[in-house]
Amino acid sequence: GRVMYFTSVGELWLCGLDGNDAIIVAGGPMQPTGVAALAHGAKMVAYQMGPAQDKKVVALGKIVGVDTIANKLGVDADPGGAMAFSPAGDRLAYYGINGQVFATGAELSPPTVVFKGAASLGSTPAQSSIDWSPGGEKLLITVPHGKAGSDIALISSNGGGLVRLTDDAEVDSQAVFAANGQSVWFQKVLEPGKIAHVYQVGVDGQGAKKVTYAENTVHRLPRPSWDGKQVLFIASTGGESGALTLLHLVTDQLTPLDQPVLNAFWLK
């Protein structure tokens, strides 16, 4: 397999699982910000272009080999808010301004609001969650908890039916489904900017467990592999970029791949 990732200088790269043979895909005057979504099958990537504070439109690009051909989809996305493609790759869910969650219709037709009151929590992709269940019927989002915390929750992809998977005063975010749809991976922040671990919990909210152990390090943006045997995450000691790291779940072996990295995805 290969990995797609965004560097802190606004470039999009592909590399092998050993960290070698890295090839640049996109970058230039209008640079990817690290806020991105990859369609299943790696046929389409969506990413915000330019400075995050610009509240830019989302740019879409088809991946053909290592080439990205960008087309613009006119949506008013929250700068830094997470986004995700549906399993079929024909719908895009994303954070709008003021905590609204949007989802486009089929074939990326005009979006509608599917939830109000989500927690985007800031201007970086590290502080919100959005992902589709493997069947496309549910969305993972981040919702507020008290004055400073946030929880992981499930809603219908057409809106309604919110169910919290976590319920505590800490900041839980960056949630993604495992490929089999039976569990959810997320980041739990213990000390903002200092300590955060990767956790896993069942889709029924049961069996939450710590997967990575950070000492004065922030582990963020977990990305479980398609076969469930490995997980990518970014380890940082300051700022949003850090070392792209591969954890082998059977052996607990850690393999550093590259740095500085803002975001990463598995290519099937």
Solvent accessible surface area in square Angstrom, and as a share of the most:
residue,aa,sasa,rsa
1,G,77,0.74
2,R,103,0.38
3,V,0,0.00
4,M,0,0.00
5,Y,2,0.01
6,F,1,0.00
7,T,16,0.10
8,S,52,0.33
9,V,94,0.54
10,G,7,0.07
11,E,46,0.21
12,L,0,0.00
13,W,64,0.23
14,L,2,0.01
15,C,2,0.01
16,G,16,0.16
17,L,49,0.24
18,D,93,0.48
19,G,20,0.19
20,N,86,0.44
21,D,123,0.64
22,A,42,0.32
23,I,79,0.40
24,I,80,0.41
25,V,20,0.11
26,A,18,0.14
27,G,41,0.39
28,G,30,0.29
29,P,143,0.90
30,M,86,0.39
31,Q,73,0.32
32,P,2,0.01
33,T,30,0.18
34,G,0,0.00
35,V,2,0.01
36,A,8,0.06
37,A,3,0.02
38,L,27,0.14
39,A,4,0.03
40,H,76,0.34
41,G,39,0.37
42,A,22,0.17
43,K,144,0.61
44,M,36,0.16
45,V,0,0.00
46,A,0,0.00
47,Y,4,0.01
48,Q,2,0.01
49,M,27,0.12
50,G,10,0.09
51,P,72,0.45
52,A,27,0.21
53,Q,143,0.63
54,D,73,0.38
55,K,108,0.46
56,K,57,0.24
57,V,53,0.30
58,V,0,0.00
59,A,3,0.02
60,L,16,0.08
61,G,0,0.00
62,K,114,0.49
63,I,24,0.12
64,V,95,0.54
65,G,54,0.52
66,V,53,0.30
67,D,88,0.46
68,T,30,0.18
69,I,107,0.55
70,A,58,0.45
71,N,90,0.46
72,K,153,0.65
73,L,34,0.17
74,G,72,0.69
75,V,8,0.05
76,D,84,0.43
77,A,2,0.02
78,D,18,0.09
79,P,11,0.07
80,G,0,0.00
81,G,2,0.02
82,A,14,0.11
83,M,9,0.04
84,A,9,0.07
85,F,6,0.02
86,S,6,0.04
87,P,34,0.21
88,A,86,0.67
89,G,18,0.17
90,D,39,0.20
91,R,46,0.17
92,L,0,0.00
93,A,0,0.00
94,Y,4,0.01
95,Y,1,0.00
96,G,1,0.01
97,I,60,0.31
98,N,132,0.67
99,G,12,0.11
100,Q,41,0.18
101,V,0,0.00
102,F,39,0.16
103,A,1,0.01
104,T,1,0.00
105,G,23,0.22
106,A,60,0.47
107,E,146,0.66
108,L,33,0.16
109,S,43,0.28
110,P,113,0.71
111,P,44,0.28
112,T,88,0.51
113,V,58,0.33
114,V,14,0.08
115,F,40,0.17
116,K,144,0.61
117,G,42,0.40
118,A,8,0.07
119,A,5,0.04
120,S,15,0.09
121,L,77,0.38
122,G,38,0.37
123,S,69,0.45
124,T,27,0.16
125,P,23,0.15
126,A,8,0.06
127,Q,68,0.30
128,S,1,0.01
129,S,2,0.01
130,I,9,0.05
131,D,25,0.13
132,W,7,0.03
133,S,6,0.04
134,P,60,0.38
135,G,64,0.61
136,G,16,0.16
137,E,99,0.44
138,K,72,0.31
139,L,0,0.00
140,L,0,0.00
141,I,0,0.00
142,T,0,0.00
143,V,3,0.02
144,P,61,0.39
145,H,48,0.21
146,G,69,0.66
147,K,216,0.91
148,A,83,0.64
149,G,5,0.05
150,S,0,0.00
151,D,0,0.00
152,I,0,0.00
153,A,0,0.00
154,L,19,0.09
155,I,0,0.00
156,S,32,0.20
157,S,5,0.03
158,N,119,0.61
159,G,26,0.25
160,G,41,0.40
161,G,60,0.57
162,L,65,0.32
163,V,85,0.49
164,R,103,0.38
165,L,10,0.05
166,T,12,0.07
167,D,104,0.54
168,D,46,0.24
169,A,81,0.63
170,E,65,0.29
171,V,34,0.20
172,D,0,0.00
173,S,1,0.01
174,Q,5,0.02
175,A,1,0.01
176,V,20,0.11
177,F,21,0.09
178,A,12,0.10
179,A,46,0.36
180,N,106,0.54
181,G,13,0.12
182,Q,121,0.54
183,S,15,0.10
184,V,0,0.00
185,W,8,0.03
186,F,1,0.00
187,Q,7,0.03
188,K,18,0.07
189,V,22,0.13
190,L,73,0.36
191,E,77,0.34
192,P,111,0.70
193,G,59,0.57
194,K,127,0.54
195,I,32,0.16
196,A,0,0.00
197,H,10,0.05
198,V,0,0.00
199,Y,32,0.12
200,Q,35,0.15
201,V,2,0.01
202,G,17,0.16
203,V,49,0.28
204,D,100,0.52
205,G,22,0.21
206,Q,122,0.54
207,G,64,0.61
208,A,61,0.47
209,K,116,0.49
210,K,69,0.29
211,V,26,0.15
212,T,6,0.04
213,Y,159,0.60
214,A,9,0.07
215,E,151,0.68
216,N,116,0.60
217,T,24,0.14
218,V,19,0.11
219,H,17,0.08
220,R,6,0.02
221,L,8,0.04
222,P,0,0.00
223,R,34,0.12
224,P,20,0.12
225,S,5,0.03
226,W,90,0.31
227,D,91,0.47
228,G,45,0.43
229,K,121,0.51
230,Q,30,0.13
231,V,0,0.00
232,L,1,0.00
233,F,3,0.01
234,I,1,0.01
235,A,22,0.17
236,S,5,0.03
237,T,116,0.67
238,G,54,0.52
239,G,65,0.62
240,E,69,0.31
241,S,28,0.18
242,G,9,0.08
243,A,22,0.17
244,L,1,0.00
245,T,13,0.07
246,L,4,0.02
247,L,10,0.05
248,H,49,0.22
249,L,49,0.24
250,V,128,0.74
251,T,93,0.54
252,D,105,0.55
253,Q,105,0.47
254,L,99,0.49
255,T,33,0.19
256,P,99,0.62
257,L,15,0.08
258,D,55,0.28
259,Q,122,0.54
260,P,66,0.42
261,V,0,0.00
262,L,30,0.15
263,N,3,0.01
264,A,2,0.02
265,F,23,0.10
266,W,22,0.08
267,L,12,0.06
268,K,162,0.69
